Amino acid sequence: MRFSGFKVVKEALTGHRGWKPLWRDPAPQTHYDIIIVGGGGHGLATAYHLAATFGQARIAVLEKGWLGGGNIGRNTTIIRSNYLLPGNEPFYEFSMKLWESMEQALNFNAMVSQRGILNLCHTDAQRDAFRRRGNAMLLAGADAELLDRDGVRAMAPFLNFDNARFPIKGGLLQRRAGTARHDGVAWGYARAADQRGVDILQNCEVTGFRIENGTVKGVETSRGYIGAGKVGVAVAGSSGRVMQMAGMRLPIESHVLQAFVSEGLKPVIPGVITFGAGHFYVSQSDKGGLVFGGDIDGYNSYAQRGNLPVVEDVAEGGMALMPMIGRARLLRMWGGVMDMSMDGSPILDRTDVDGLFFNGGWCYGGFKATPASGYCFAHLLATGRPHETAAAYRLDRFARGHVIDEKGVGAQPNLH
Ligand SMILES: Cc1cc2nc3c(=O)[nH]c(=O)nc-3n(C[C@H](O)[C@H](O)[C@H](O)COP(=O)(O)OP(=O)(O)OC[C@H]3O[C@@H](n4cnc5c(N)ncnc54)[C@H](O)[C@@H]3O)c2cc1C
């Protein structure tokens, strides 16, 4: 089933009886060439690229719950490539370019909207840091513009410019950044992978790995044992728990991150705006809701719900930046479990077990990485070599001292 304007009109006129499920619900086979553990954005994108880009076959994605139930369907939908360090920026710009062609490649409307991201600065030192970051972005082929105070005012006149404590001095603007419909991304990759023969097995929890003589042979699951030539793990907030079953301890902590949506309002926020003097970011969905968030809850947890002190902190950030938000009513809030790495950057690597590969440590920035993470993890699984843009994301970098400390705050996940 291909989607097109013609198909939408035809179905509207014929009682919508021609739509079919987006993917099959197959029974597990006894053996696959490649098993991906985790049916989130990264797992599904990996399966898609294994089949579509690297010509692999006999692939299964094993998801313990339902597609879109993890962070892929819980994030605040921001996509961008405004990083500083050479280990990061080329990878995220590669991802941004893949976002730009993804909907055509998948034949799926994931509502990718390049409405821009504006990072506000409130001190001269912060503006210097943004100038440096913008130059690094330009060198990596991304777009970046430094706005002065008047430039910011022209874009977002409702901000609190004269807040005595946090006056707005300007901002770093990336116009190609924006938002995408988060669960739509999962559905698009799932449908396109399924069309290429990938088995997507929902309600199939991996409960153990079968490892013989240092080589992975398959996985134990809630639906029985399934053999595999290679296994790729992409379980985000569950990384520590799942890799522990393979005898590995990761440099990752799991933390809760909350998201908030207000009642629907008339269009007011032009793109994504981030507060530079606290942790608060906001955009507006197509339905009119203000979508916003802030810091992670400051303790380790696997619970997909958050706590009130962070709600208060996020609300304070919003009020300091744009006092008008105080008039909006909160409609919904939820939490997701973040895989916070010890330098704030991800891990995409093979492991000490032959045939077992790991993808994780995305912190709260993994949604924007979904296309490139899928491409690069598929590259690693198919060829055995890292993709050039993901070559720095080695698991042993913490032991070697080659950390990619984007924010320079070290092993403090609550500050990344
Ligand atoms: C509130 C919030 C806001 C965010 N905002 C942004 C943002 O604006 N921009 C951005 O770039 N990033 C954002 N993120 C981060 C981003 O969502 C994640 O980094 C990214 O989605 C993680 O990758 P994933 O999609 O594969 O994860 P998930 O969707 O969580 O996929 C992992 C899957 O693994 C499954 N799984 C776990 N254990 C097992 C098992 N034993 N067997 C089988 N399956 C298993 C889980 O059920 C889950 O479906 C945000 C996250 C949250 C929670």
Ligand as a Chemical Component Dictionary entry (heavy atoms), coordinates in Angstrom:
data_LIG
# 
_chem_comp.id                   LIG 
_chem_comp.type                 NON-POLYMER 
_chem_comp.pdbx_formal_charge   0 
_chem_comp.three_letter_code    LIG 
# 
loop_
_chem_comp_atom.comp_id 
_chem_comp_atom.atom_id 
_chem_comp_atom.alt_atom_id 
_chem_comp_atom.type_symbol 
_chem_comp_atom.charge 
_chem_comp_atom.model_Cartn_x 
_chem_comp_atom.model_Cartn_y 
_chem_comp_atom.model_Cartn_z 
_chem_comp_atom.pdbx_ordinal 
LIG C1  C1  C 0 10.408 13.569 27.664 1  
LIG C2  C2  C 0 11.485 13.352 26.633 2  
LIG C3  C3  C 0 11.809 14.380 25.756 3  
LIG C4  C4  C 0 12.787 14.189 24.786 4  
LIG N1  N1  N 0 12.999 15.175 23.874 5  
LIG C5  C5  C 0 13.879 14.981 22.851 6  
LIG C6  C6  C 0 14.003 15.955 21.830 7  
LIG O1  O1  O 0 13.283 16.953 21.805 8  
LIG N2  N2  N 0 14.924 15.732 20.853 9  
LIG C7  C7  C 0 15.719 14.636 20.845 10 
LIG O2  O2  O 0 16.563 14.523 19.961 11 
LIG N3  N3  N 0 15.585 13.654 21.781 12 
LIG C8  C8  C 0 14.670 13.795 22.773 13 
LIG N4  N4  N 0 14.490 12.807 23.724 14 
LIG C9  C9  C 0 15.357 11.620 23.675 15 
LIG C10 C10 C 0 14.895 10.580 22.680 16 
LIG O3  O3  O 0 13.508 10.385 22.758 17 
LIG C11 C11 C 0 15.637 9.266  22.952 18 
LIG O4  O4  O 0 17.028 9.499  23.065 19 
LIG C12 C12 C 0 15.425 8.244  21.835 20 
LIG O5  O5  O 0 14.066 8.160  21.494 21 
LIG C13 C13 C 0 15.960 6.877  22.293 22 
LIG O6  O6  O 0 15.986 5.941  21.265 23 
LIG P1  P1  P 0 14.747 4.978  20.870 24 
LIG O7  O7  O 0 13.761 5.764  20.103 25 
LIG O8  O8  O 0 15.287 3.813  20.179 26 
LIG O9  O9  O 0 14.179 4.598  22.311 27 
LIG P2  P2  P 0 12.847 3.843  22.739 28 
LIG O10 O10 O 0 11.674 4.311  21.961 29 
LIG O11 O11 O 0 12.762 3.949  24.227 30 
LIG O12 O12 O 0 13.143 2.358  22.283 31 
LIG C14 C14 C 0 13.731 1.362  23.077 32 
LIG C15 C15 C 0 12.788 0.172  23.063 33 
LIG O13 O13 O 0 13.429 -0.946 23.646 34 
LIG C16 C16 C 0 12.408 -1.727 24.235 35 
LIG N5  N5  N 0 13.000 -2.674 25.167 36 
LIG C17 C17 C 0 13.562 -2.424 26.376 37 
LIG N6  N6  N 0 13.972 -3.561 26.951 38 
LIG C18 C18 C 0 13.674 -4.559 26.086 39 
LIG C19 C19 C 0 13.840 -5.968 26.127 40 
LIG N7  N7  N 0 14.404 -6.578 27.172 41 
LIG N8  N8  N 0 13.413 -6.704 25.059 42 
LIG C20 C20 C 0 12.839 -6.108 23.985 43 
LIG N9  N9  N 0 12.641 -4.780 23.922 44 
LIG C21 C21 C 0 13.064 -4.016 24.957 45 
LIG C22 C22 C 0 11.512 -0.702 24.897 46 
LIG O14 O14 O 0 10.212 -1.212 25.162 47 
LIG C23 C23 C 0 11.517 0.422  23.867 48 
LIG O15 O15 O 0 10.386 0.372  23.006 49 
LIG C24 C24 C 0 13.505 12.963 24.712 50 
LIG C25 C25 C 0 13.158 11.920 25.582 51 
LIG C26 C26 C 0 12.144 12.102 26.526 52 
LIG C27 C27 C 0 11.761 10.969 27.438 53 
# 
loop_
_chem_comp_bond.comp_id 
_chem_comp_bond.atom_id_1 
_chem_comp_bond.atom_id_2 
_chem_comp_bond.value_order 
_chem_comp_bond.pdbx_ordinal 
LIG C1  C2  SING 1  
LIG C2  C3  SING 2  
LIG C2  C26 DOUB 3  
LIG C3  C4  DOUB 4  
LIG C4  N1  SING 5  
LIG C4  C24 SING 6  
LIG N1  C5  DOUB 7  
LIG C5  C6  SING 8  
LIG C5  C8  SING 9  
LIG C6  O1  DOUB 10 
LIG C6  N2  SING 11 
LIG N2  C7  SING 12 
LIG C7  O2  DOUB 13 
LIG C7  N3  SING 14 
LIG N3  C8  DOUB 15 
LIG C8  N4  SING 16 
LIG N4  C9  SING 17 
LIG N4  C24 SING 18 
LIG C9  C10 SING 19 
LIG C10 O3  SING 20 
LIG C10 C11 SING 21 
LIG C11 O4  SING 22 
LIG C11 C12 SING 23 
LIG C12 O5  SING 24 
LIG C12 C13 SING 25 
LIG C13 O6  SING 26 
LIG O6  P1  SING 27 
LIG P1  O7  DOUB 28 
LIG P1  O8  SING 29 
LIG P1  O9  SING 30 
LIG O9  P2  SING 31 
LIG P2  O10 DOUB 32 
LIG P2  O11 SING 33 
LIG P2  O12 SING 34 
LIG O12 C14 SING 35 
LIG C14 C15 SING 36 
LIG C15 O13 SING 37 
LIG C15 C23 SING 38 
LIG O13 C16 SING 39 
LIG C16 N5  SING 40 
LIG C16 C22 SING 41 
LIG N5  C17 SING 42 
LIG N5  C21 SING 43 
LIG C17 N6  DOUB 44 
LIG N6  C18 SING 45 
LIG C18 C19 SING 46 
LIG C18 C21 DOUB 47 
LIG C19 N7  SING 48 
LIG C19 N8  DOUB 49 
LIG N8  C20 SING 50 
LIG C20 N9  DOUB 51 
LIG N9  C21 SING 52 
LIG C22 O14 SING 53 
LIG C22 C23 SING 54 
LIG C23 O15 SING 55 
LIG C24 C25 DOUB 56 
LIG C25 C26 SING 57 
LIG C26 C27 SING 58 
# 
